């Protein structure tokens, strides 16, 4: 297993069991604006242990207020981690709803009429149009591996990605 997989596994374990997370402490050099002031370490550790034992909590995670202390945990790290835990728990509890929404979105896409919106910043139109003409001769792997360049005034990245997902799904069904 490579380092990226190990790091991903570690981060996933921390999201599932927040008490495993270790934060860096604030120092005088870390951020001159905060001057070494961070969140109370004991209070944060206690809260992480509490939320580890209550996997049903998700929305309330980011509302917790902590006392400040010298050489406490870096405030931005703690806030960001709690938001990640909340997002992870929300995704897990709403997995079936999200799957249904994705299926509905894919079902609404017409493969014969790709109708991509133009956005301020999106995929290069010429590249996407050229790829669509070649797509019938490509297999799933080649479609999955395609990366488009971006441009101002390009096609909506979401629209194109959803369309390609629908194409891949239709090739799987054949």
Secondary structure, DSSP 8 states (H G I E B T S, - for coil): --HHHHHHHHHHHHHHSGGG----B--TTT-TTTTTEEE-HHHHHHHHHHHHH-TT--GGGGG----EEET-B-HHHHHHHHHHHHHHHHHHHTHHHHHHHHHHHHHT--TT-----EEEEEE-HHHHHHHHHHGGG--HHHHHH----EEET-E-HHHHHHHHHHHHHHHHH-
